[in-house]
């Protein structure tokens, strides 16, 4: 008899889970696509200068924005999940669907099952982004950014513009031919401190050497002014080479940032080519980044349970649950702010690192306890166990 009753109950349970899962997963997917698109486009605007002023192809602007997208995605995914859970369960509550499920004997923890499953999916996505895709994409972004900054022939020496190189060197090129020849060159070199040098040449070219890029100028002059004597000195030349190597930064020689490293590398960083860290400050910073990547995905489950705890317990109200949603949203914002603060604090002292885990875990535990406690107080349970006063009468 009990087995037959259990079999009869299973189809409604599966039907409820599938129905509520669709109410959560489709809006979640839609929201992720919309927010990702907005973030991608906003980040693309950061690189408009590379296209308009430095001559980069337009696709590089969008590709650079795509590479930094995983870094932002792992942050806004838990927040999107919170909003979707609030929206889906509020809608089902207003349509009296939750009342129907409760009248069928479903406990709050059973009704929360689809949202918890969605939170598990989001957690898995966040862990995949933090552990692999984000460091891989950000490393590619920094390498490409470094290559762009060092590609003098295609970017820095733009025709018809004053090109600032390294902050102390300005080069103007009137025209660039299809063969790469530079016509009408003007150079103002302030790297010598108090004695700036101005050079003009009819033509020239940018060449690459083992010691760095250089501008070879033909038929020009070199002008200097000595500050104390206030005299102009002019030197005419048939050929002159301007070394740009002092402003060169090599992508291979640059130190990789914490966000470019995988979690295993952060715990055993090797930034100097030798075992260990460069210093204790760097060790703390790197390990704080690793702990943050491991702890932050837990916020997805914490935020989902925070929303469920605000919406599911208590009595049904047709006028909506605006006050509960407001309190839940405020609590979510506070938790997110605390998580960010703890991350920055862990960058100075690793004693704060355990609190990165304790914060979401405590919210998860408290929310589950409240949902399980609400089961014992649900109307369905009360109706199933009536008071024995009638039997006594």
N, C-alpha and C positions, 0 to 999 in steps of 0.2 A: 504493500500500500504506500509506504513512504517512498519507495523507488519510483512508483508510477507518478506520485505527486511531484517528485523532483524532476522527472522527465518532462512533465507538463509545464513546469516553471521555466525550463531552460530556453525554449524558443523566444518567449517575451524578453528574457534577459539579454540574449544575443541580439534581438531586434532593437532593444533599447540602446545597447552599446553601439551598434552600427549607426543607428539614427543620430545619436548624440555626437558620435565621432565625426560624422559628416558635417554637423553643425559647427564643429570646431576646426577641423582640418582644412576645409575649403576656404573659410575666411582667413585662417592662418597663412595658407599658401598665398592667397591674394594680397594680404597685408605685407608679407615678406617681399613679394615682387615689387609692390608699390614703393615701400620704404627703401628698398635696395636701389630702385631706379632714381629716387630722389637724392639719395646719398651719392650715387654714382655721378649724377649730373652736377651736383653741388661741388664735388671734388674735381670734376672736369674743369670747372671755372678757375680753379687754382692754377691750371697749366695753360690757360689761354695765352698768357704772355709768351710762352715758348713758341706758340704758333704765329701770333701776330707780330712779335718783335724779334724773335730769334730764328724764324724761318723753318721751324720744324713742320713736317707733314701733320695734317689734322688728326690722323689715326693715332699718332703717338699720345696726343692729349687724352683720348678716351682709354687707351691702353694703360697709361699711367694711373688713371682714376680706377680702372678695373683692378689693378694690382693692390691698391690700398683698401679696396672694398672689404676683404675678409677681416681686416683689423676693426672696422666699424660694425660689421655684421655680428660678430660674437658679442658685442656690447648691446645692440638694440634687439636681438632676438628674444631674450627673456622679457623685455619690456613689451614687445609686440604680443608675446604669448599672454601676458597679463591682460592687455586690452582685449584680445580675442576672447579669452575666458569670461571676462566681465560682460562683453557684448552678447556672447552666445547664451550664457545662463540667464542673463537679464531678459533676453528675448523669450526664452522658453518659460521663464517665470511669468512674464506678462501674458503669454498665451495659455497659461494654466497647464502647461505640459508637465512641469515639475510636480504639480499637485496630483496629476494622474499617476505619475510614477510612485509618488509617496503613498497614494491610496492603494496601490498594488503591493505595498509592503516593502518597497525599496528604501534602504537606509541612505543617509547622506553620503556615506563613504562609497556605496555602490553607484549612486548618481554621479559622484565625482570621478569615477573610474575613467571615462573617456578623456577628461581634462588631464588626469595624471598620466595617461598613456601619451597624450600629446606633449606633455612636459618631458617625458622620457625621450621622445623623438628630438625635441629641441635641445635637450642636454647632450644627446649623442652628436648632433650637428655642431654644437659649441665645442665639444671636446675635439672633434675632427678638425675644426677650424683652428683652435688654439694649439693643437699638437702638431699639425702638419701644414695645412694650407696657408695659414697666416704667416708663419716664418718663411715659408717657401716663396710666397708672393711678395712679401716685404723685402726679402733679400734681392729678388729680381728687380724690384722697384728702385732700391738704393743703387744697385749696379748700373741700371739704365740711367738713372739720374746722374751718376758720376760720369758715365760715358758721354752724356749730353753736355755736361759742363766742360768736358775736355775736347769736344769735337770742334776745334777752332775753325777749321776750313768750312764747315757747313752751317755753324750756328753763330759763333762769336764775331767773325768778321763779316758783318752784313754791309752791303753796299748802301751808300747814301745815309749812313747813321753813324753816330759816335758810339763806338763799342767800348764799354768799360770792362777791363780785364783785371781781376784781382784787387780792384779799388784804387790802385796807384798807377794804372796804365790805361791810356785812352788812345784808340786807333780809329781813324776815319778812312774809309775807302769810298772813292767816288763811284767806281764801277768795277764789276767782276765779269770777266769774259767767260765764255762757255768752257774754255780750256783751263780755267782756274786762275788766270793771271789777274793781278790787282792793279788797277789804274787810279792815279791820283791819291797817293797815300799821305796821310798826316798823322804823326805820332807825337803824343805828349807823355813823357816818361817822368813820373814823380817818385820813382823807387830809390833815387839817390838822396832823398831827404831835402836839404835846403837848396840844392842845385838841380832844378828840373831841366829836362832836355826836350827840345822840340825838333822833330825831324820831318822833312818833306821829301817826297820822291815821285818821279814821273810814273814809275810802275814797279811791280815786284811780285812776289809769290810767297805763299805760306808753305813751308816744307817741314817734314817731321824727321827728327834725328834721334839717336839713342839717348841724348841728354834732354830731349823735349822738343816742342814745336818752336820754330823760328820764322821770322819774316825777313826775307831777303829783298832789299830795296836797291834799285838801280837809278842812277842819275838824280841825285838830290843833294840836300844840305842838312847839316846838323847845327842847331843853334843852342847856345847856353848863355845864361846871364849869371855873373857872379854877384851875389847880394851885397857884399861889402864894397866892391869896386864899381858896381852899377854899370858894367860894360857888357856889350853884346859881342859874343864870339861866334863866328860862322865858319863852319868847315864844309867845303864842297867835296862830294865823293861820287865816284862812278859806281861803287858797290858798297853796301853796308848790310850787316846782319844784326837783327834785333832778336835777342834771346827771350823767349817767353817761358822758359823752363822753371823760373822761380815761382810761377803761379800754377804749376802743374800739380794735380792730385791724382794719384793712380788708384783705380778701382781695386787693383789687386793688393795694394799696400794699406788701404784704409781699414780701420778697426770696425768690425761688425758690431752693430748695436744689439741690445738684448732682444728686441722684437724680431731680429733676423735669425735668431738661433732657435733650434729645437729645444724641447724641455730637457732632454738629456744633456745637451751642451751647456745649458744654463746652470745645472747642478755641478758640472765638471768643466767649467769654461777654460779655454786655453788661448786667451787673446794675445799672448806674447810669444807664442811658438814654443813655450816650455810648459811643463806641468803646473797646474794651479792657476790662481788668478794674479792679475797685475798688482792688486793691493786689496786690503780688507774691505774698503769702501765699495770697490767693484764687485767683490764676492757677495756682499749684502744686496746690492742693486740687482745683480743677475738672479740670485735665488728668490728675491721678492717677486720678480717677474715670473719665475717658474711657479711659485705658489699661487700667484694670482690667476695664472692660466688654468691651474688645476681646481681652484675653488670657485671661480666665477660661473662656470656652467651650472653649479648647484643652485644659483639664483633662479634659474628657469623653473625648477620644481618648487622653490620657496615662493616665488611670485604667484604661480598657479594655485598653490594651496592657500596663499593669503587671500586671493580672490574668492576661492571656494568657501573658505571659512566665513567670509563676510556675507555671502549670498545664500548658502544652503541652510544653516541652522536658523531656528526661529520660525515664526508663523508666516503664512502667506499674506502678502499685502498687495492689493490690486493697484494701489496708487504708486507702486514702484519702490525701488530700494535706493533712492538717490543718496540718502545720508550714509548708508552702509558703503556704497560705491565711493563716496567722497573720502570716508575714513580709510578704506582700503587703498585708494590711490595715494593718499597722503603717506600712509605707512610704507607703500612701495617706494615712493620717492625718498623717504628717509633712509630706508634700507640701502637703496642704490647709492645715496650720498655717503653713507657709512662705509660701504664697500670700497668706494673710491678713496675715501680718507684713509682707511686701513691699508690700502695698497701703497699709497704714498708714504705712510708712516713706516710700513715694512721696508721701504727703500732706504730708511735711515737706521732702523733697528729690527732685526729678525724676531725679536720678542713679540712683535705684533703679527707675525705670520700666522700663528695658530688661530687668531681671531678671524682671519679671512675664511677659514672653514667653519668656525664656531657660529658665525653670524647666520649663514643660510641654514646650517644644520639645526640650530635652535628654533628657527622659524618653521622648518619642516616638521620637527618633532611636536612643537606646540600646536600647529595647525592640525596634524593628524590626531592628536589627543582630543582636540575640540570636536572634530568631525566624528570620532568614535564615541565620544561622550554624548553627542547629539543624537546618536542612534538609539540610546536607551530612553531618550526623552521624546522620540518621534511619535506622532499621533498613531501611526500604524502599529507600533509596538504596544501603545496603551490600549488600543482596541483589541489587540490579540490577547491581552491579559487583563480582562475586566476585573473590577473589584468583586470580592466574594460576598458582598453584602446581600446581593439578590438571592444567592443560594441559601444564606442563613435565614432570610425571610421565608 
